[in-house]
């Protein structure tokens, strides 16, 4: 027969299983591909070979920096330009928040052969337009996005 003294242990086991489920779910939501999809609204493009993510803990705009290795740079830039509505720009037109967030990144941007920035964006309210910044160094493409979801 079932005893009442087993109820607290069963309740504790159920709570632990619920906790494990939520931990797994939040881990999945934080993976690189899912974060890319949530921020841009599309899965990583087929020409992208590898993608990694750096999240900044500080910063008013909750930024994310994707490091992208691609086999077709031109195609990747075209796809990102359509998705983020990018236009080619210069270092002088960068928002001051980029410099405040990561000085090393700005140094890489200064050496980049090209810089693409969203045509319209609102750093405080990304629903009105998310800031996307695309640039490269010798090895990788970088996509900097304000990450308020």
C-alpha positions in Angstrom: 0.0 0.0 0.0 1.2 3.5 -0.7 2.4 5.4 2.4 2.0 9.1 3.0 5.6 9.4 4.2 6.8 8.9 0.6 4.9 12.0 -0.7 7.6 14.6 0.2 10.3 12.5 -1.5 8.2 12.1 -4.7 7.4 15.8 -4.6 11.1 16.7 -4.3 11.9 14.3 -7.2 9.2 16.0 -9.4 10.6 19.5 -8.6 14.1 18.3 -9.4 12.9 17.0 -12.8 11.2 20.3 -13.5 14.4 22.2 -12.6 16.5 19.9 -14.9 14.0 20.5 -17.8 14.1 24.3 -17.4 18.0 24.3 -17.1 18.1 22.3 -20.4 15.7 24.6 -22.1 17.5 27.7 -21.2 20.8 26.1 -22.3 19.3 25.3 -25.6 18.0 28.9 -26.0 21.5 30.2 -25.4 23.2 28.2 -28.1 24.7 30.1 -31.0 22.4 28.9 -33.8 19.3 29.6 -31.7 20.6 33.0 -30.7 21.4 33.9 -34.3 17.8 32.8 -35.3 16.2 34.8 -32.5 18.2 38.0 -33.3 17.9 37.9 -37.1 14.7 35.9 -37.6 16.4 33.3 -39.8 18.6 30.2 -39.4 22.3 30.6 -40.1 22.8 30.6 -43.8 24.0 27.5 -45.7 27.3 29.1 -46.8 28.3 29.7 -43.1 30.8 27.0 -42.2 31.3 27.9 -38.5 29.8 30.5 -36.2 30.7 31.4 -32.6 29.2 33.9 -30.3 30.5 36.4 -27.7 28.0 38.0 -25.3 28.9 41.1 -23.5 27.9 41.3 -19.9 28.2 45.0 -19.7 26.6 47.5 -22.0 23.3 49.3 -22.2 22.4 47.6 -25.5 23.0 44.0 -24.6 25.3 43.3 -27.5 26.3 40.0 -29.2 29.3 39.5 -31.5 29.1 36.6 -33.9 32.4 35.4 -35.5 31.6 33.8 -38.8 33.7 31.6 -41.0 32.1 31.2 -44.5 32.9 29.6 -47.8 31.2 32.4 -49.8 31.8 35.8 -48.2 29.9 37.7 -50.9 26.8 35.5 -50.5 26.9 35.8 -46.8 27.2 39.6 -47.0 24.3 39.7 -49.5 22.1 37.6 -47.2 22.9 39.6 -44.1 22.4 42.9 -46.0 18.9 41.8 -46.9 18.0 40.5 -43.4 19.5 43.5 -41.5 19.0 46.1 -44.2 22.7 47.0 -44.2 24.5 49.7 -46.1 28.2 50.3 -46.5 29.5 53.0 -44.1 32.6 54.5 -42.6 34.2 54.3 -39.2 33.0 57.9 -38.4 29.4 56.9 -38.7 29.5 54.2 -36.0 27.4 54.8 -32.9 29.4 55.8 -29.8 27.9 52.8 -27.9 30.1 50.5 -30.1 33.2 52.2 -28.8 32.0 52.1 -25.2 31.2 48.4 -25.5 34.5 47.0 -27.0 37.5 49.2 -27.8 39.4 46.2 -29.3 36.5 45.6 -31.7 36.6 49.2 -32.9 40.4 48.8 -33.6 39.5 45.8 -35.8 36.8 47.8 -37.5 39.3 50.6 -38.3 41.4 48.0 -40.2 38.4 46.4 -41.9 38.3 46.7 -45.7 34.5 47.4 -45.5 32.0 48.2 -42.8 28.2 47.7 -43.1 25.7 49.2 -40.7 21.9 49.0 -40.5 20.2 51.8 -42.3 17.7 52.5 -39.5 18.0 51.3 -35.9 17.0 52.3 -32.4 19.5 51.1 -29.8 17.1 51.4 -26.9 14.1 49.8 -28.6 15.2 47.1 -31.1 11.6 46.5 -32.1 11.9 49.8 -34.0 15.1 48.5 -35.7 17.9 46.3 -34.5 21.5 47.6 -35.0 23.6 45.3 -37.1 27.2 46.0 -37.8 29.2 43.8 -40.2 33.0 44.0 -40.6 35.9 41.7 -41.2 39.5 41.0 -40.4 42.0 38.8 -42.2 40.3 35.6 -41.2 36.6 36.1 -40.2 33.5 38.1 -40.7 32.0 39.7 -37.6 28.4 40.5 -37.0 27.7 42.8 -34.0 24.1 43.1 -33.0 22.4 44.8 -30.1 20.8 41.9 -28.4 17.7 43.1 -26.6 15.2 40.5 -27.6 
